[in-house]
C-alpha cells in the first residue's frame, strides 16, 4: 500500500510580509521608514506613504504616476521642470522616464530625506537632476540666490509634505506670485494635495484662492487603494 503524506498549507504561504529595512529620525520629518513588500519599496513619514520605487509594478497607477500622466497630457513638450518636495524621488524618476531629455530641479529641505532617497530609491540614477537642499519657500522668494532666473521652467510642481501636514503657503499671494515668476507664460503650476475628509474644506478654499491668481484652474481627483484621495490642481499661468 502506498502512503501519501500531505503537507498542511498555511494560508500565509506565498504572501510576502512587509519588512522594515531602514529607519532614521529626522529633525524635520521625524521618523522616516523604508519598508519592502515583495518588489515594492515604500518610504513612510508619520505613517503616510511618501514614495515608492519607480519600477514597482503599481508606481505608475499611484498618485505620482497619475500626476505625471496628467502633466504629459497638458504639457507634452516639457523639458524643464521644478519640483518642490522630493521624498524618495518617485515623481522625478517617472518624469525622467515619461519626458526623455527633461531637466529637473528638485527642492528638498530635509538633507536626511535626500540621503535616504539616494541610498534606497536610486536617486542618483536620474539624469539632468539638480537637487537644492533648502526651504522651498526661500527658493521661491529669492530664486536668484540659487542661480534661478525668472521664467526658468515650463512647469513647477508643488508637492511639499511632512507626513500629512501641508505647509502654510501664506495668504498674501507672495508665494503664488513667486512661483508664477519662475514659469514661462502659458506654463503650469501644479499642486498635489491630500483630500481626506478632514482636509476637504481647507483644500476647497485653497483651490478657490488659486482661481483668483491663475488664468485657468483644473482639479483632478486621484483615488488611492485605501479610503483616501489626492487632488491634483493644474494652474495655467
C-alpha positions in Angstrom: 0.0 0.0 0.0 1.3 3.4 -1.0 1.2 6.0 1.7 0.8 9.6 0.6 1.9 12.3 3.1 0.1 15.6 2.7 1.7 18.8 3.9 -0.6 21.2 5.5 -0.5 24.5 3.7 -0.5 27.7 5.7 -2.9 30.4 4.5 0.0 32.8 4.5 2.2 30.7 2.3 3.2 32.8 -0.7 2.3 36.0 0.9 5.2 38.4 1.3 5.0 40.3 4.5 6.2 43.9 4.9 9.8 44.2 6.2 11.3 47.4 7.6 14.8 47.6 6.1 15.7 51.1 7.4 14.6 53.7 10.0 16.0 57.1 10.9 14.9 60.0 12.9 15.0 63.3 11.1 14.9 66.7 12.8 12.4 67.9 10.1 10.3 64.9 9.2 10.5 62.8 12.4 10.7 59.1 11.8 11.4 58.0 8.3 11.0 54.4 7.4 11.8 52.3 4.4 9.7 49.2 4.0 9.9 46.4 1.4 6.9 44.3 0.3 7.9 41.9 -2.4 9.3 44.0 -5.3 7.9 47.3 -3.9 9.9 49.5 -1.6 8.0 52.3 0.2 9.0 55.3 2.2 6.9 56.3 5.1 6.7 59.5 7.1 4.3 59.9 10.0 2.6 56.7 8.8 1.9 58.1 5.4 3.4 56.7 2.2 5.6 59.4 0.7 7.2 57.4 -2.1 7.6 54.1 -3.8 10.4 52.7 -6.0 9.7 54.0 -9.5 9.9 50.5 -11.0 7.3 49.0 -8.6 4.5 47.3 -10.6 2.0 49.8 -9.3 4.0 53.0 -9.3 2.5 54.4 -12.5 -1.0 53.8 -11.1 -0.4 55.7 -7.9 -0.6 59.4 -7.3 2.9 60.2 -8.6 2.4 58.2 -11.9 -1.1 59.6 -12.4 0.2 63.2 -11.8 2.9 62.6 -14.4 0.4 61.2 -16.9 -1.9 64.2 -16.5 1.1 66.6 -16.8 2.1 64.9 -20.0 -1.4 65.3 -21.4 -1.3 69.1 -20.6 2.3 69.8 -21.3 3.7 67.1 -23.6 6.8 69.1 -24.7 8.0 69.5 -21.1 11.8 69.8 -20.9 12.4 72.0 -17.8 10.5 71.5 -14.5 10.9 72.3 -10.9 9.5 70.0 -8.2 9.1 71.4 -4.6 9.5 68.4 -2.4 11.4 65.2 -3.1 10.6 62.3 -0.8 12.1 59.2 -2.4 12.0 60.7 -5.8 9.1 58.7 -7.2 7.8 61.6 -9.3 11.2 62.6 -10.5 12.0 59.1 -11.7 8.7 58.8 -13.5 9.1 62.3 -15.1 12.6 61.2 -16.4 11.0 58.1 -17.9 8.0 59.9 -19.4 9.8 63.0 -20.8 13.1 62.0 -22.4 15.7 64.7 -22.1 13.9 66.5 -19.3 15.9 68.7 -16.9 14.6 68.5 -13.3 15.3 70.8 -10.4 14.1 69.4 -7.0 14.0 71.4 -3.8 14.0 69.5 -0.5 14.5 71.0 2.9 15.5 67.7 4.7 19.0 66.5 3.9 18.2 63.2 5.7 15.5 62.6 3.2 17.9 63.2 0.3 20.3 60.7 1.8 17.6 58.1 2.2 16.4 58.7 -1.4 19.9 58.2 -2.7 20.6 55.0 -0.7 17.3 53.2 -1.1 15.5 54.8 -4.1 18.3 55.2 -6.7 18.0 59.0 -6.8 21.4 59.4 -8.4 20.3 57.4 -11.4 18.1 60.3 -12.6 20.0 62.2 -15.3 20.0 66.0 -15.5 18.6 66.3 -12.0 19.7 69.2 -9.7 18.8 68.9 -6.0 18.7 72.0 -3.9 18.7 71.3 -0.2 16.9 74.3 1.2 13.5 75.6 2.3 11.3 75.8 -0.8 9.6 78.9 0.4 13.0 80.7 0.5 13.9 79.4 -3.0 10.6 80.8 -4.4 11.1 84.1 -2.5 14.7 84.7 -3.6 15.5 82.4 -6.6 18.4 84.5 -7.7 20.3 83.3 -4.6 20.1 79.8 -6.1 21.0 80.8 -9.6 17.5 80.6 -10.9 16.4 83.4 -13.2 12.7 84.3 -14.0 10.8 82.1 -16.4 13.2 79.2 -16.0 10.6 76.4 -16.1 7.7 75.2 -18.2 6.1 73.8 -15.0 6.5 73.9 -11.2 5.1 71.1 -9.2 4.4 71.8 -5.5 4.5 68.5 -3.6 5.5 69.6 -0.1 4.5 67.4 2.8 5.7 66.4 6.2 3.6 63.3 6.8 0.0 64.6 6.4 1.0 68.2 7.1 0.9 70.7 4.3 2.9 73.9 4.6 1.3 77.3 5.2 2.0 78.9 1.8 0.7 82.2 3.2 -2.4 84.2 2.3 -0.7 87.3 0.9 -0.2 85.8 -2.6 3.6 86.2 -2.4 4.2 82.5 -2.8 1.9 82.3 -5.8 3.4 85.4 -7.4 6.9 83.9 -6.8 6.0 80.6 -8.4 4.4 82.3 -11.4 7.6 84.4 -11.8 9.6 81.1 -12.4 7.2 79.8 -15.1 7.1 80.8 -18.7 3.8 82.3 -20.0 1.4 79.6 -20.8 3.2 77.2 -18.4 1.8 75.2 -15.5 1.9 75.4 -11.7 0.7 72.1 -10.2 -0.3 71.4 -6.6 -0.6 68.0 -5.1 -2.9 68.0 -2.0 -4.3 65.2 0.2 -8.0 65.1 0.0 -9.0 63.1 3.1 -12.4 64.1 4.6 -10.9 66.3 7.3 -8.8 68.1 4.6 -11.5 68.8 2.1 -12.9 72.1 3.4 -9.4 73.6 3.6 -8.4 72.3 0.2 -11.6 73.6 -1.4 -10.8 77.1 0.0 -7.2 76.7 -1.3 -8.5 75.9 -4.8 -10.8 78.9 -4.6 -7.8 81.2 -3.8 -6.0 79.8 -6.9 -8.8 80.8 -9.2 -8.1 84.4 -8.4 -4.5 84.1 -9.3 -4.1 81.9 -12.4 -5.8 82.1 -15.8 -7.3 78.7 -15.5 -7.5 76.1 -12.8 -8.4 72.4 -13.3 -8.7 69.8 -10.5 -8.2 66.0 -10.9 -9.1 63.6 -8.1 -6.8 60.6 -7.7 -8.3 57.8 -5.7 -5.9 55.6 -3.7 -6.4 51.9 -2.8 -7.3 52.9 0.8 -10.0 55.3 1.8 -8.0 58.3 0.8 -7.7 60.6 -2.2 -5.4 63.2 -3.6 -6.4 66.2 -5.6 -4.1 67.5 -8.3 -4.6 71.1 -9.2 -3.3 72.2 -12.6 -3.0 76.0 -12.9 -2.2 77.7 -16.2 0.0 80.8 -16.0 
